[in-house]
């Protein structure tokens, strides 16, 4: 049985019609019945929309049937997120509920909003659900004044704009955005796959080392799996420089004169392992690290990117999971 369809006897997937009249219906099964029709309307194969994403949408709709909103870009906006949302929204509509909207959080927000509105209009006509064409489209993702101006133009089809970081910071006081992502489930490495290459993650629990040249300058930071033996000074390494743009990754060999472990464990299984450094100690460490960087890395205009690389084993794991995903899609 697919991941998106629990057993027919599961009570948690049952939803009572909005009118309160009639018996509860299995929302998961109802969603699956709509999926084929939605995919046919959109010109997609029924197996293209991700079943795990659909299961998450169903769970959200069961918890909030009168306020269902789908985040569309977990995998692919047009080939997975949108058809999954429409299948759940139409299943809800059959029970008398109206989905409140969708949200986009990566990619070309303006273009995607226009394409999605066009699909909403087509589906509203095709399935005879008039309110569907006016479903709200919300966007977010590091929106500043320039992006806001573009999104607010006439014909953008964007209804709601979420601004967070730029409300409380400004370019002269940059912020560090951190997001929690799973890299392992029950000891098995996993990764986030998305059309936005910058938002894809690296699989497995990892540690990091800074490799130095004979002159004491940092050459690059090396990421490797936690179970790998640490690199050794004076020992030749083959590493794979990380390219977040999604370009081809080529290996290189180098021999570090010295190295420094960067990964420290302060909490494990909810317990503190060692005292947390004070703010003054953290500031001093940051300033010391910056002092090692060359001026080319620290210049304000067109700074040279600092290199981060993957170990052979981590790179092989990344490639293996990517290949498995392609074969399974």
PASEBA-1860 file (N, C-alpha, C; in nm, 3 decimals):
! residues 329
1> XXXXXXXX> 0.085/-0.120/0.000/0.000/0.000/0.000/0.088/0.124/0.000 ~ 0.055/0.227/-0.079/0.138/0.347/-0.091/0.146/0.425/0.037 ~ 0.253/0.507/0.046/0.275/0.584/0.167/0.166/0.687/0.190 ~ 0.094/0.725/0.082/-0.006/0.830/0.095/-0.143/0.775/0.133 ~ -0.158/0.643/0.142/-0.291/0.586/0.166/-0.287/0.489/0.283 ~ -0.326/0.533/0.403/-0.329/0.444/0.518/-0.436/0.336/0.499 ~ -0.435/0.233/0.585/-0.537/0.129/0.575/-0.678/0.187/0.582 ~ -0.773/0.130/0.507/-0.910/0.182/0.506/-0.974/0.188/0.644
9> XXXXXXXX> -0.925/0.107/0.737/-0.985/0.104/0.871/-0.928/0.210/0.964 ~ -0.825/0.284/0.920/-0.763/0.385/1.006/-0.863/0.496/1.036 ~ -0.891/0.517/1.164/-0.993/0.617/1.200/-0.944/0.759/1.187 ~ -0.811/0.779/1.198/-0.761/0.916/1.195/-0.771/0.982/1.058 ~ -0.794/0.905/0.954/-0.808/0.964/0.821/-0.953/0.993/0.786 ~ -1.045/0.969/0.879/-1.187/0.993/0.853/-1.222/1.139/0.882 ~ -1.299/1.200/0.792/-1.337/1.340/0.806/-1.488/1.354/0.786 ~ -1.553/1.419/0.882/-1.697/1.443/0.874/-1.724/1.558/0.777
17> XXXXXXXX> -1.826/1.550/0.693/-1.861/1.660/0.603/-1.880/1.791/0.678 ~ -1.849/1.902/0.612/-1.856/2.033/0.676/-1.996/2.064/0.727 ~ -2.097/2.012/0.662/-2.235/2.036/0.704/-2.273/1.962/0.831 ~ -2.189/1.864/0.866/-2.221/1.781/0.982/-2.319/1.671/0.949 ~ -2.366/1.668/0.825/-2.462/1.567/0.781/-2.390/1.456/0.705 ~ -2.427/1.335/0.730/-2.368/1.222/0.659/-2.252/1.161/0.735 ~ -2.214/1.041/0.696/-2.108/0.969/0.767/-1.970/1.027/0.732 ~ -1.870/1.007/0.820/-1.731/1.049/0.790/-1.679/0.974/0.668
25> XXXXXXXX> -1.592/1.040/0.593/-1.532/0.980/0.474/-1.381/0.969/0.493 ~ -1.320/0.872/0.428/-1.175/0.854/0.434/-1.111/0.955/0.339 ~ -1.048/1.058/0.397/-0.993/1.165/0.315/-0.876/1.116/0.229 ~ -0.798/1.022/0.280/-0.685/0.969/0.203/-0.733/0.898/0.077 ~ -0.831/0.812/0.090/-0.885/0.740/-0.026/-0.953/0.838/-0.122 ~ -1.022/0.935/-0.068/-1.089/1.036/-0.151/-0.986/1.116/-0.231 ~ -0.874/1.149/-0.167/-0.767/1.222/-0.235/-0.709/1.140/-0.350 ~ -0.687/1.010/-0.325/-0.633/0.923/-0.430/-0.728/0.914/-0.548
33> XXXXXXXX> -0.858/0.918/-0.521/-0.955/0.910/-0.630/-0.952/1.035/-0.717 ~ -0.914/1.148/-0.657/-0.905/1.273/-0.733/-0.771/1.287/-0.805 ~ -0.667/1.221/-0.752/-0.533/1.241/-0.807/-0.525/1.205/-0.954 ~ -0.582/1.093/-0.994/-0.577/1.053/-1.134/-0.641/1.154/-1.226 ~ -0.756/1.207/-1.182/-0.826/1.307/-1.264/-0.747/1.437/-1.273 ~ -0.683/1.475/-1.162/-0.602/1.597/-1.162/-0.482/1.582/-1.255 ~ -0.413/1.468/-1.245/-0.296/1.446/-1.328/-0.334/1.441/-1.477 ~ -0.447/1.383/-1.507/-0.493/1.380/-1.647/-0.519/1.521/-1.697
41> XXXXXXXX> -0.578/1.605/-1.612/-0.605/1.744/-1.649/-0.477/1.822/-1.672 ~ -0.372/1.791/-1.591/-0.246/1.865/-1.599/-0.147/1.802/-1.696 ~ -0.182/1.687/-1.753/-0.091/1.621/-1.846/0.026/1.553/-1.776 ~ 0.004/1.503/-1.654/0.108/1.436/-1.576/0.077/1.288/-1.561 ~ 0.180/1.209/-1.532/0.159/1.070/-1.495/0.119/1.064/-1.348 ~ 0.032/0.973/-1.312/-0.019/0.966/-1.175/0.090/0.937/-1.074 ~ 0.202/0.875/-1.119/0.309/0.843/-1.024/0.407/0.959/-1.004 ~ 0.393/1.068/-1.078/0.486/1.180/-1.065/0.472/1.255/-0.932
49> XXXXXXXX> 0.353/1.291/-0.887/0.341/1.360/-0.757/0.393/1.273/-0.644 ~ 0.472/1.330/-0.554/0.537/1.253/-0.448/0.435/1.207/-0.343 ~ 0.430/1.075/-0.316/0.329/1.024/-0.221/0.351/1.071/-0.078 ~ 0.478/1.090/-0.038/0.504/1.139/0.097/0.453/1.280/0.118 ~ 0.470/1.363/0.017/0.418/1.500/0.023/0.265/1.498/0.030 ~ 0.204/1.409/-0.048/0.058/1.398/-0.048/0.007/1.353/0.089 ~ 0.079/1.259/0.152/0.041/1.213/0.286/0.047/1.327/0.386 ~ 0.149/1.413/0.372/0.162/1.529/0.462/0.046/1.626/0.440
57> XXXXXXXX> 0.008/1.648/0.314/-0.105/1.736/0.284/-0.235/1.681/0.344 ~ -0.255/1.550/0.331/-0.376/1.488/0.385/-0.380/1.506/0.536 ~ -0.266/1.482/0.603/-0.260/1.496/0.749/-0.290/1.640/0.790 ~ -0.237/1.736/0.715/-0.261/1.878/0.745/-0.410/1.910/0.726 ~ -0.468/1.859/0.617/-0.609/1.887/0.589/-0.700/1.824/0.694 ~ -0.663/1.708/0.744/-0.743/1.645/0.850/-0.738/1.727/0.978 ~ -0.622/1.785/1.008/-0.609/1.867/1.129/-0.677/2.003/1.113 ~ -0.670/2.060/0.992/-0.727/2.193/0.968/-0.809/2.192/0.838
65> XXXXXXXX> -0.922/2.123/0.835/-0.999/2.112/0.710/-1.054/2.246/0.660 ~ -1.071/2.342/0.750/-1.123/2.473/0.708/-1.012/2.575/0.684 ~ -0.887/2.533/0.700/-0.774/2.625/0.681/-0.658/2.555/0.613 ~ -0.689/2.469/0.515/-0.583/2.393/0.448/-0.506/2.480/0.351 ~ -0.374/2.485/0.371/-0.285/2.557/0.281/-0.167/2.466/0.249 ~ -0.128/2.456/0.123/-0.020/2.367/0.084/0.107/2.441/0.047 ~ 0.220/2.398/0.106/0.352/2.448/0.065/0.397/2.363/-0.053 ~ 0.410/2.425/-0.170/0.420/2.348/-0.294/0.560/2.308/-0.337
73> XXXXXXXX> 0.665/2.366/-0.280/0.797/2.345/-0.339/0.887/2.250/-0.262 ~ 0.829/2.155/-0.190/0.913/2.057/-0.121/0.990/1.970/-0.221 ~ 0.929/1.937/-0.333/0.994/1.855/-0.435/0.993/1.928/-0.569 ~ 0.881/1.932/-0.634/0.866/2.004/-0.760/0.731/2.073/-0.758 ~ 0.730/2.203/-0.780/0.606/2.280/-0.769/0.500/2.229/-0.866 ~ 0.535/2.221/-0.994/0.434/2.191/-1.095/0.409/2.041/-1.112 ~ 0.508/1.955/-1.083/0.492/1.811/-1.106/0.455/1.734/-0.980 ~ 0.463/1.798/-0.862/0.430/1.727/-0.739/0.344/1.811/-0.646
81> XXXXXXXX> 0.396/1.926/-0.603/0.324/2.006/-0.505/0.186/2.049/-0.550 ~ 0.177/2.102/-0.673/0.049/2.152/-0.722/-0.054/2.041/-0.743 ~ -0.021/1.931/-0.814/-0.122/1.824/-0.828/-0.161/1.762/-0.694 ~ -0.067/1.748/-0.602/-0.102/1.695/-0.470/-0.197/1.788/-0.397 ~ -0.168/1.918/-0.403/-0.258/2.016/-0.340/-0.397/2.009/-0.401 ~ -0.405/2.006/-0.534/-0.535/2.004/-0.601/-0.614/1.879/-0.566 ~ -0.547/1.764/-0.556/-0.616/1.640/-0.522/-0.677/1.650/-0.382 ~ -0.601/1.703/-0.287/-0.653/1.718/-0.150/-0.761/1.825/-0.146
89> XXXXXXXX> -0.740/1.938/-0.215/-0.838/2.046/-0.215/-0.972/2.001/-0.274 ~ -0.967/1.922/-0.381/-1.091/1.875/-0.443/-1.158/1.768/-0.357 ~ -1.077/1.688/-0.287/-1.135/1.591/-0.193/-1.206/1.664/-0.079 ~ -1.144/1.770/-0.029/-1.207/1.852/0.075/-1.335/1.916/0.022 ~ -1.329/1.964/-0.102/-1.446/2.030/-0.162/-1.564/1.933/-0.171 ~ -1.535/1.806/-0.196/-1.641/1.705/-0.203/-1.711/1.690/-0.068 ~ -1.642/1.726/0.040/-1.699/1.718/0.174/-1.747/1.855/0.223 ~ -1.744/1.955/0.134/-1.797/2.086/0.169/-1.698/2.184/0.225
97> XXXXXXXX> -1.568/2.155/0.218/-1.466/2.246/0.269/-1.396/2.318/0.154 ~ -1.339/2.435/0.184/-1.262/2.509/0.084/-1.118/2.527/0.132 ~ -1.022/2.486/0.050/-0.882/2.513/0.080/-0.860/2.664/0.076 ~ -0.772/2.712/0.163/-0.753/2.858/0.170/-0.641/2.907/0.079 ~ -0.546/2.820/0.040/-0.442/2.870/-0.048/-0.319/2.783/-0.055 ~ -0.219/2.835/-0.127/-0.090/2.769/-0.143/0.020/2.867/-0.107 ~ 0.139/2.814/-0.080/0.255/2.900/-0.052/0.374/2.852/-0.133 ~ 0.450/2.949/-0.184/0.573/2.923/-0.259/0.690/2.980/-0.180
105> XXXXXXXX> 0.802/2.907/-0.175/0.913/2.952/-0.091/1.048/2.935/-0.161 ~ 1.050/2.920/-0.292/1.176/2.912/-0.365/1.149/2.933/-0.513 ~ 1.258/2.956/-0.588/1.245/2.972/-0.732/1.195/3.110/-0.772 ~ 1.154/3.123/-0.898/1.099/3.248/-0.949/0.955/3.260/-0.903 ~ 0.934/3.333/-0.793/0.802/3.339/-0.730/0.697/3.400/-0.821 ~ 0.734/3.505/-0.894/0.638/3.573/-0.982/0.592/3.481/-1.095 ~ 0.687/3.418/-1.164/0.652/3.329/-1.275/0.568/3.211/-1.227 ~ 0.609/3.153/-1.113/0.536/3.038/-1.061/0.393/3.076/-1.023
113> XXXXXXXX> 0.376/3.194/-0.962/0.242/3.238/-0.923/0.152/3.253/-1.045 ~ 0.207/3.307/-1.153/0.127/3.324/-1.274/0.090/3.189/-1.336 ~ 0.185/3.095/-1.336/0.157/2.962/-1.391/0.053/2.888/-1.306 ~ 0.064/2.902/-1.175/-0.029/2.833/-1.085/-0.169/2.892/-1.098 ~ -0.180/3.024/-1.110/-0.311/3.085/-1.128/-0.378/3.034/-1.255 ~ -0.300/3.017/-1.360/-0.355/2.966/-1.485/-0.408/2.823/-1.466 ~ -0.333/2.741/-1.391/-0.378/2.605/-1.363/-0.506/2.607/-1.279 ~ -0.511/2.695/-1.179/-0.631/2.707/-1.095/-0.754/2.739/-1.181
121> XXXXXXXX> -0.738/2.831/-1.275/-0.851/2.871/-1.360/-0.895/2.754/-1.447 ~ -0.799/2.682/-1.504/-0.833/2.568/-1.590/-0.904/2.459/-1.510 ~ -0.853/2.430/-1.390/-0.913/2.324/-1.308/-1.049/2.366/-1.255 ~ -1.064/2.494/-1.222/-1.194/2.542/-1.174/-1.301/2.519/-1.280 ~ -1.265/2.544/-1.406/-1.359/2.523/-1.516/-1.378/2.375/-1.545 ~ -1.267/2.301/-1.547/-1.273/2.158/-1.583/-1.353/2.077/-1.481 ~ -1.335/2.106/-1.353/-1.401/2.028/-1.248/-1.527/2.097/-1.193 ~ -1.564/2.211/-1.254/-1.684/2.284/-1.213/-1.678/2.322/-1.064
129> XXXXXXXX> -1.564/2.380/-1.025/-1.545/2.429/-0.887/-1.503/2.575/-0.898 ~ -1.598/2.669/-0.911/-1.566/2.808/-0.942/-1.470/2.876/-0.844 ~ -1.483/2.846/-0.714/-1.400/2.917/-0.616/-1.252/2.883/-0.628 ~ -1.219/2.772/-0.696/-1.081/2.727/-0.705/-0.992/2.828/-0.778 ~ -1.049/2.900/-0.875/-0.966/2.993/-0.953/-0.919/3.112/-0.871 ~ -0.984/3.137/-0.758/-0.947/3.252/-0.675/-0.872/3.212/-0.549 ~ -0.826/3.087/-0.541/-0.751/3.041/-0.423/-0.628/3.129/-0.405 ~ -0.601/3.167/-0.281/-0.493/3.260/-0.249/-0.355/3.199/-0.275
137> XXXXXXXX> -0.265/3.279/-0.331/-0.126/3.239/-0.353/-0.037/3.327/-0.267 ~ 0.032/3.265/-0.171/0.124/3.337/-0.082/0.268/3.303/-0.121 ~ 0.357/3.399/-0.104/0.499/3.378/-0.137/0.587/3.425/-0.022 ~ 0.703/3.364/-0.011/0.804/3.404/0.088/0.939/3.361/0.035 ~ 1.046/3.387/0.109/1.183/3.348/0.075/1.273/3.470/0.056 ~ 1.321/3.524/0.168/1.419/3.635/0.167/1.373/3.751/0.079 ~ 1.251/3.794/0.097/1.197/3.902/0.015/1.245/4.037/0.068 ~ 1.303/4.117/-0.022/1.347/4.253/0.013/1.272/4.353/-0.074
145> XXXXXXXX> 1.318/4.480/-0.073/1.245/4.584/-0.146/1.238/4.557/-0.296 ~ 1.349/4.507/-0.354/1.350/4.483/-0.498/1.253/4.372/-0.537 ~ 1.256/4.263/-0.461/1.165/4.152/-0.490/1.021/4.193/-0.465 ~ 1.000/4.271/-0.359/0.865/4.317/-0.326/0.806/4.400/-0.439 ~ 0.886/4.488/-0.496/0.839/4.572/-0.607/0.796/4.487/-0.725 ~ 0.873/4.383/-0.754/0.841/4.294/-0.866/0.714/4.214/-0.838 ~ 0.699/4.166/-0.715/0.583/4.083/-0.681/0.454/4.165/-0.673 ~ 0.468/4.293/-0.645/0.350/4.378/-0.627/0.300/4.439/-0.758
153> XXXXXXXX> 0.368/4.410/-0.870/0.325/4.470/-0.996/0.192/4.411/-1.042 ~ 0.125/4.484/-1.127/-0.005/4.442/-1.178/0.010/4.312/-1.256 ~ -0.081/4.220/-1.230/-0.081/4.093/-1.301/0.011/3.988/-1.242 ~ 0.064/4.013/-1.123/0.157/3.917/-1.064/0.087/3.792/-1.013 ~ -0.042/3.801/-0.980/-0.123/3.691/-0.928/-0.086/3.651/-0.785 ~ 0.002/3.728/-0.720/0.039/3.702/-0.581/-0.059/3.775/-0.490 ~ -0.116/3.702/-0.393/-0.212/3.761/-0.300/-0.152/3.799/-0.166 ~ -0.057/3.720/-0.119/0.004/3.744/0.012/0.155/3.735/-0.001
161> XXXXXXXX> 0.225/3.827/0.065/0.371/3.829/0.063/0.421/3.823/0.206 ~ 0.497/3.719/0.236/0.552/3.704/0.371/0.694/3.755/0.379 ~ 0.717/3.852/0.466/0.850/3.912/0.482/0.892/3.893/0.627 ~ 1.005/3.826/0.649/1.052/3.803/0.785/1.185/3.867/0.812 ~ 1.291/3.810/0.753/1.427/3.856/0.782/1.445/4.004/0.753 ~ 1.393/4.051/0.639/1.415/4.191/0.599/1.336/4.290/0.683 ~ 1.242/4.240/0.764/1.167/4.330/0.853/1.252/4.368/0.975 ~ 1.332/4.274/1.022/1.406/4.297/1.146/1.555/4.320/1.124
169> XXXXXXXX> 1.602/4.310/1.001/1.743/4.338/0.972/1.752/4.428/0.850 ~ 1.873/4.472/0.819/1.897/4.551/0.698/2.027/4.502/0.637 ~ 2.056/4.539/0.511/2.177/4.487/0.445/2.306/4.517/0.520 ~ 2.313/4.627/0.593/2.434/4.660/0.667/2.446/4.580/0.796 ~ 2.341/4.513/0.835/2.344/4.425/0.952/2.292/4.289/0.908 ~ 2.375/4.215/0.835/2.327/4.090/0.775/2.288/3.986/0.879 ~ 2.200/3.897/0.838/2.152/3.792/0.926/2.202/3.657/0.878 ~ 2.201/3.561/0.967/2.236/3.423/0.933/2.110/3.339/0.944
177> XXXXXXXX> 2.061/3.292/0.830/1.940/3.210/0.831/1.975/3.064/0.852 ~ 1.916/3.002/0.952/1.942/2.861/0.982/1.811/2.783/0.980 ~ 1.813/2.668/0.915/1.694/2.584/0.905/1.731/2.442/0.945 ~ 1.648/2.381/1.028/1.671/2.243/1.070/1.626/2.147/0.961 ~ 1.716/2.060/0.918/1.683/1.961/0.816/1.729/1.822/0.862 ~ 1.647/1.722/0.839/1.684/1.585/0.873/1.793/1.535/0.778 ~ 1.897/1.470/0.832/2.000/1.410/0.750/2.008/1.259/0.772 ~ 1.936/1.210/0.874/1.938/1.067/0.904/1.809/1.030/0.977
185> XXXXXXXX> 1.751/0.917/0.941/1.630/0.867/1.006/1.656/0.723/1.051 ~ 1.651/0.702/1.182/1.680/0.570/1.240/1.812/0.513/1.190 ~ 1.912/0.600/1.182/2.045/0.557/1.142/2.067/0.550/0.992 ~ 1.962/0.573/0.913/1.974/0.568/0.767/1.987/0.709/0.711 ~ 2.094/0.737/0.635/2.111/0.872/0.580/1.999/0.909/0.484 ~ 1.961/1.035/0.485/1.858/1.084/0.394/1.895/1.226/0.354 ~ 1.829/1.278/0.253/1.856/1.414/0.208/1.729/1.476/0.151 ~ 1.726/1.607/0.152/1.615/1.681/0.092/1.645/1.701/-0.056
193> XXXXXXXX> 1.550/1.664/-0.142/1.562/1.685/-0.286/1.461/1.789/-0.329 ~ 1.506/1.887/-0.405/1.418/1.993/-0.453/1.474/2.048/-0.582 ~ 1.391/2.116/-0.660/1.437/2.175/-0.785/1.533/2.290/-0.762 ~ 1.529/2.350/-0.641/1.619/2.458/-0.605/1.747/2.395/-0.549 ~ 1.854/2.394/-0.629/1.976/2.322/-0.589/2.035/2.376/-0.459 ~ 2.018/2.505/-0.430/2.073/2.562/-0.308/2.003/2.511/-0.184 ~ 1.884/2.454/-0.199/1.809/2.406/-0.084/1.818/2.254/-0.067 ~ 1.892/2.188/-0.155/1.916/2.046/-0.136/2.015/2.027/-0.021
201> XXXXXXXX> 2.002/1.917/0.050/2.088/1.894/0.166/2.185/1.780/0.140 ~ 2.286/1.769/0.226/2.383/1.661/0.220/2.342/1.552/0.318 ~ 2.348/1.426/0.278/2.297/1.318/0.363/2.393/1.277/0.473 ~ 2.337/1.219/0.579/2.417/1.158/0.683/2.467/1.254/0.790 ~ 2.499/1.199/0.909/2.558/1.278/1.017/2.703/1.307/0.981 ~ 2.745/1.433/0.993/2.875/1.475/0.942/2.960/1.545/1.048 ~ 3.089/1.552/1.021/3.182/1.633/1.098/3.261/1.717/0.998 ~ 3.330/1.820/1.050/3.401/1.912/0.962/3.544/1.935/1.012
209> XXXXXXXX> 3.635/1.952/0.917/3.775/1.981/0.947/3.821/2.097/0.861 ~ 3.906/2.183/0.918/3.968/2.292/0.840/4.110/2.250/0.806 ~ 4.142/2.253/0.678/4.273/2.212/0.630/4.359/2.335/0.603 ~ 4.485/2.329/0.649/4.574/2.444/0.638/4.693/2.414/0.547 ~ 4.745/2.520/0.484/4.864/2.511/0.400/4.989/2.516/0.489 ~ 5.107/2.490/0.431/5.230/2.500/0.511/5.252/2.639/0.570 ~ 5.192/2.741/0.507/5.206/2.878/0.557/5.107/2.910/0.669 ~ 5.018/2.815/0.700/4.920/2.836/0.806/4.791/2.900/0.759
217> XXXXXXXX> 4.774/2.911/0.628/4.650/2.968/0.574/4.548/2.858/0.551 ~ 4.419/2.884/0.581/4.316/2.782/0.556/4.299/2.759/0.406 ~ 4.298/2.632/0.365/4.283/2.597/0.225/4.136/2.571/0.193 ~ 4.072/2.491/0.277/3.930/2.462/0.261/3.879/2.393/0.387 ~ 3.747/2.385/0.398/3.683/2.309/0.505/3.631/2.180/0.445 ~ 3.659/2.070/0.512/3.622/1.938/0.462/3.506/1.881/0.543 ~ 3.400/1.841/0.475/3.288/1.772/0.537/3.301/1.623/0.510 ~ 3.286/1.541/0.613/3.288/1.398/0.594/3.190/1.332/0.690
225> XXXXXXXX> 3.157/1.207/0.663/3.063/1.136/0.746/3.123/1.110/0.885 ~ 3.037/1.108/0.984/3.081/1.096/1.122/3.162/0.969/1.147 ~ 3.127/0.861/1.076/3.196/0.733/1.102/3.330/0.722/1.031 ~ 3.364/0.817/0.944/3.493/0.810/0.874/3.609/0.843/0.967 ~ 3.727/0.781/0.945/3.844/0.821/1.023/3.886/0.964/0.990 ~ 3.935/1.038/1.086/3.971/1.178/1.058/4.087/1.188/0.961 ~ 4.094/1.294/0.882/4.209/1.312/0.791/4.336/1.336/0.872 ~ 4.450/1.310/0.810/4.578/1.324/0.878/4.665/1.428/0.808
233> XXXXXXXX> 4.734/1.508/0.889/4.829/1.605/0.833/4.939/1.531/0.758 ~ 4.976/1.584/0.641/5.080/1.523/0.560/5.033/1.406/0.477 ~ 4.905/1.373/0.485/4.849/1.261/0.408/4.766/1.315/0.292 ~ 4.790/1.262/0.173/4.718/1.310/0.055/4.571/1.271/0.062 ~ 4.484/1.366/0.025/4.340/1.346/0.027/4.281/1.372/-0.111 ~ 4.180/1.297/-0.145/4.100/1.328/-0.263/3.965/1.379/-0.214 ~ 3.931/1.501/-0.254/3.808/1.564/-0.206/3.728/1.616/-0.325 ~ 3.601/1.646/-0.296/3.509/1.694/-0.401/3.454/1.830/-0.362
241> XXXXXXXX> 3.506/1.938/-0.424/3.457/2.073/-0.391/3.306/2.083/-0.410 ~ 3.242/2.150/-0.316/3.096/2.162/-0.318/3.055/2.278/-0.406 ~ 2.961/2.251/-0.496/2.908/2.355/-0.586/2.758/2.364/-0.562 ~ 2.714/2.467/-0.486/2.572/2.479/-0.452/2.488/2.521/-0.570 ~ 2.552/2.564/-0.680/2.475/2.605/-0.798/2.424/2.486/-0.877 ~ 2.469/2.365/-0.839/2.424/2.246/-0.910/2.511/2.209/-1.028 ~ 2.626/2.276/-1.044/2.714/2.245/-1.155/2.789/2.115/-1.134 ~ 2.863/2.074/-1.236/2.938/1.950/-1.229/3.046/1.960/-1.121
249> XXXXXXXX> 3.059/1.854/-1.044/3.153/1.851/-0.933/3.274/1.768/-0.974 ~ 3.395/1.828/-0.966/3.517/1.758/-1.002/3.606/1.746/-0.879 ~ 3.672/1.632/-0.869/3.755/1.608/-0.751/3.890/1.677/-0.765 ~ 3.958/1.694/-0.652/4.095/1.744/-0.651/4.170/1.673/-0.539 ~ 4.300/1.669/-0.550/4.383/1.609/-0.446/4.467/1.716/-0.380 ~ 4.489/1.702/-0.251/4.572/1.796/-0.176/4.629/1.726/-0.055 ~ 4.734/1.786/0.000/4.797/1.732/0.120/4.804/1.842/0.224 ~ 4.719/1.837/0.326/4.718/1.944/0.426/4.843/1.936/0.515
257> XXXXXXXX> 4.899/2.054/0.544/5.014/2.059/0.635/4.969/2.041/0.779 ~ 4.848/2.091/0.809/4.789/2.074/0.941/4.638/2.084/0.925 ~ 4.566/2.047/1.030/4.420/2.053/1.022/4.363/2.078/1.160 ~ 4.238/2.122/1.161/4.170/2.157/1.285/4.027/2.101/1.281 ~ 3.986/2.021/1.380/3.846/1.976/1.385/3.754/2.093/1.422 ~ 3.647/2.109/1.348/3.555/2.220/1.370/3.429/2.178/1.444 ~ 3.398/2.051/1.440/3.272/2.003/1.497/3.289/1.974/1.646 ~ 3.206/2.039/1.728/3.206/2.015/1.872/3.065/1.977/1.914
265> XXXXXXXX> 3.052/1.879/2.000/2.922/1.834/2.048/2.899/1.891/2.188 ~ 2.800/1.978/2.199/2.765/2.037/2.329/2.641/1.973/2.388 ~ 2.553/1.921/2.301/2.433/1.852/2.348/2.421/1.719/2.275 ~ 2.385/1.615/2.350/2.360/1.485/2.289/2.248/1.417/2.364 ~ 2.143/1.379/2.289/2.025/1.316/2.348/1.968/1.398/2.463 ~ 1.969/1.530/2.444/1.910/1.620/2.543/1.999/1.653/2.661 ~ 2.122/1.600/2.663/2.212/1.623/2.776/2.331/1.708/2.732 ~ 2.373/1.801/2.820/2.489/1.884/2.791/2.617/1.803/2.809
273> XXXXXXXX> 2.703/1.806/2.706/2.826/1.728/2.710/2.944/1.809/2.764 ~ 2.946/1.938/2.740/3.051/2.025/2.791/2.995/2.166/2.801 ~ 3.058/2.251/2.883/3.005/2.387/2.902/3.002/2.466/2.771 ~ 2.898/2.545/2.755/2.885/2.628/2.636/2.976/2.750/2.649 ~ 3.054/2.784/2.544/3.142/2.901/2.552/3.062/3.029/2.579 ~ 3.126/3.122/2.646/3.062/3.251/2.671/3.055/3.331/2.542 ~ 2.978/3.438/2.542/2.969/3.524/2.425/3.105/3.583/2.390 ~ 3.182/3.621/2.491/3.315/3.677/2.466/3.407/3.574/2.402
281> XXXXXXXX> 3.399/3.449/2.449/3.481/3.343/2.391/3.441/3.315/2.246 ~ 3.311/3.313/2.219/3.263/3.291/2.082/3.308/3.403/1.989 ~ 3.301/3.527/2.039/3.344/3.641/1.958/3.493/3.634/1.928 ~ 3.572/3.597/2.028/3.717/3.588/2.009/3.752/3.479/1.908 ~ 3.680/3.366/1.913/3.705/3.258/1.818/3.670/3.302/1.676 ~ 3.558/3.373/1.661/3.518/3.421/1.528/3.621/3.518/1.472 ~ 3.670/3.610/1.556/3.769/3.707/1.509/3.901/3.639/1.473 ~ 3.940/3.537/1.551/4.062/3.463/1.522/4.049/3.390/1.389
289> XXXXXXXX> 3.933/3.327/1.365/3.912/3.256/1.240/3.916/3.351/1.121 ~ 3.854/3.466/1.135/3.854/3.564/1.027/3.994/3.614/0.995 ~ 4.077/3.623/1.097/4.212/3.675/1.076/4.296/3.584/0.987 ~ 4.259/3.456/0.979/4.333/3.362/0.896/4.296/3.372/0.748 ~ 4.180/3.429/0.719/4.135/3.438/0.580/4.214/3.543/0.503 ~ 4.235/3.518/0.376/4.305/3.616/0.292/4.213/3.733/0.262 ~ 4.272/3.843/0.220/4.194/3.963/0.189/4.098/3.940/0.074 ~ 4.131/3.845/-0.016/4.043/3.818/-0.130/3.909/3.759/-0.084
297> XXXXXXXX> 3.910/3.689/0.030/3.786/3.634/0.084/3.704/3.740/0.158 ~ 3.770/3.846/0.206/3.702/3.942/0.293/3.669/4.074/0.227 ~ 3.706/4.092/0.099/3.674/4.218/0.032/3.523/4.232/0.014 ~ 3.475/4.356/0.014/3.331/4.381/0.007/3.274/4.351/-0.131 ~ 3.349/4.381/-0.238/3.299/4.360/-0.373/3.362/4.235/-0.434 ~ 3.278/4.149/-0.486/3.321/4.025/-0.552/3.421/3.945/-0.469 ~ 3.387/3.912/-0.346/3.480/3.833/-0.265/3.497/3.694/-0.323 ~ 3.615/3.637/-0.308/3.640/3.502/-0.354/3.573/3.403/-0.259
305> XXXXXXXX> 3.489/3.314/-0.308/3.421/3.219/-0.219/3.520/3.130/-0.146 ~ 3.493/3.104/-0.020/3.578/3.012/0.056/3.534/2.870/0.024 ~ 3.630/2.783/-0.004/3.599/2.650/-0.053/3.557/2.554/0.058 ~ 3.448/2.481/0.032/3.405/2.369/0.116/3.402/2.246/0.027 ~ 3.452/2.134/0.080/3.461/2.012/-0.002/3.404/1.893/0.074 ~ 3.370/1.789/-0.001/3.317/1.665/0.054/3.424/1.556/0.047 ~ 3.423/1.467/0.144/3.510/1.350/0.137/3.462/1.257/0.028 ~ 3.547/1.163/-0.012/3.508/1.068/-0.116/3.385/0.988/-0.074
313> XXXXXXXX> 3.382/0.945/0.051/3.272/0.862/0.098/3.142/0.941/0.102 ~ 3.147/1.065/0.147/3.026/1.148/0.151/2.977/1.179/0.010 ~ 3.070/1.208/-0.080/3.031/1.234/-0.219/2.968/1.112/-0.283 ~ 3.025/0.993/-0.255/2.970/0.869/-0.310/2.830/0.843/-0.256 ~ 2.807/0.872/-0.128/2.674/0.855/-0.069/2.574/0.950/-0.133 ~ 2.614/1.073/-0.153/2.527/1.172/-0.217/2.488/1.127/-0.358 ~ 2.585/1.080/-0.433/2.559/1.033/-0.569/2.469/0.909/-0.569 ~ 2.491/0.820/-0.473/2.411/0.698/-0.465/2.265/0.728/-0.436
321> XXXXXXXX> 2.239/0.820/-0.342/2.102/0.856/-0.311/2.035/0.927/-0.427 ~ 2.111/1.011/-0.496/2.054/1.081/-0.612/2.017/0.981/-0.721 ~ 2.104/0.881/-0.743/2.077/0.779/-0.844/1.955/0.695/-0.806 ~ 1.945/0.660/-0.677/1.829/0.582/-0.631/1.701/0.659/-0.651 ~ 1.704/0.790/-0.628/1.584/0.872/-0.648/1.544/0.877/-0.794 ~ 1.643/0.889/-0.884/1.612/0.892/-1.028/1.551/0.759/-1.074 ~ 1.606/0.649/-1.023/1.555/0.519/-1.063/1.415/0.493/-1.009 ~ 1.386/0.555/-0.891/1.255/0.533/-0.831/1.149/0.628/-0.879
329> X> 1.190/0.732/-0.954/1.091/0.831/-1.002/1.035/0.792/-1.137
END
